[in-house]
Amino acid sequence: MTTDPIADFFVRIKNAQAVKSEKIDVPASRIKTELARCLKEQGFIQNYKLISDRKQGILRIYMKYVSKKPVLMGFKRVSSPGHRTYSSWSEIPRPRGGLGVAIVSTSRGLKTDAECRYENLGGEVLCIIW
């Protein structure tokens, strides 16, 4: 059992990219499904599918590669279970000079940094992806 399921989610993706796997399966949860939705919208993964089983379900993620190199180059966990990081909409970081994406947990669900600035929403900065 992991204490940080979001970091575990990204480490599984990173490990799958290291061996050039075309898909991975992770235990499903609402936050992981929303993270996969954000990753797909931003073009970091090809697709995702929620597979039901008799337990919590499985989230299948289809990886995306360009010229045999992974599109998702890296991630940084900003807010962790032991150290929560909150920002107002004007203080949300612009990762890699706008080339990366910050995922923010808001009162209206998970949003990217650009969506938060557009809607004037703040929240917990979960991670930065590039």
Secondary structure as UniProt FT lines:
FT   HELIX           5..18
FT   TURN            19..20
FT   STRAND          23..27
FT   HELIX           30..41
FT   TURN            42..43
FT   STRAND          45..51
FT   STRAND          58..63
FT   STRAND          65..66
FT   TURN            67..68
FT   STRAND          69..70
FT   STRAND          75..77
FT   TURN            81..82
FT   STRAND          86..87
FT   TURN            89..91
FT   HELIX           95..98
FT   STRAND          101..106
FT   TURN            107..108
FT   STRAND          109..112
FT   HELIX           113..119
FT   STRAND          123..129
//
